[in-house]
Amino acid sequence: MNAVALVAHGPDARTRAHAVRVVEAMLFAAAERLPLEVIAARLPQGVAAADILADLSAFYAGRGVNLVAVAGGYAFRTAPD
């Protein structure tokens, strides 16, 4: 299953799938943690950054890379094991 598969189906599914891809790319490309406000500013109107982060967190749980909250922002980090 890929991260986009976590997105609900419906008329806004394409917008939400795009948002998942945007946030995932932002997080992988970032040299530092990203504050929620920075992430939210890049999303289409009506898409909640917290929901997209929750989708990505669930997708990456149990993998070699995890999405974590760090110092008021979000970042991918290697799994603790």
N, C-alpha and C positions, 0 to 999 in steps of 0.2 A: 504494500500500500504506500502511495506517495502522499506528501503533505496536502496536495490539492484534493486528494480523495477524501480527506477529512471534512471537506466543505459540504454543507447541506445543499440539496438540490432545490431548484426553484428559479424564479425569474432573476434573482440577484446572485445566483451561483457563479456566473462568469465574473462578476465584479469581486465577489469574495475570493474566488480562486486567484484572481490577479493580485488582490491584496496580500494573500498568503505568500505568493511568489516575491512580491516587492519587499515585504518585511524580512523574509528569509534571506534575500540577496543583501539587503541593508545590513543585517546582522553579521553575515559572513564577511562582508567587505569592510566593516568597521574595525578600526584599530583600537577603539575604546568602547566602553559600554554606551548604549543609546538610551537616552531618557524617553519615557513614554510620550512626552510632548513632541519630540522629534519624529518618532515613528508615526504618531497620529497625524502630523502635518503632511505626510506623504500619502496618506490613504484617501480614497474617494469619500465624499460626504456620505454619512450614514453607516460607514463601516467602523466598528469599534475596535481600536487597537488592542484593548485587553482581550477581546474575543479571538483575534488573530494570534496573539501571543499564546493564549491558552491552547489553541489548535496546534501550534508549532511545538509547544512544550510537551503535549501529549504524544505527538508524532516522534519526537526525539527521545522521549523517556526510554531508558533501557538500551540506548545506542551508545556508541563511542563518544558522541558529542551531545551535550544537553543544553537546553536553553535555561538560563538562570537569571534571577534578579540579583543585580550587583550594584551596591551604592546608589540606589535611586534610579537605576536604569536596567537594561537587559543586554545580555551577551551570550554567545555560545562559548562553552568551556568544555574541555575534555572531561569525560566521565571520571568519577573519583576512583574507580577500580582500574 
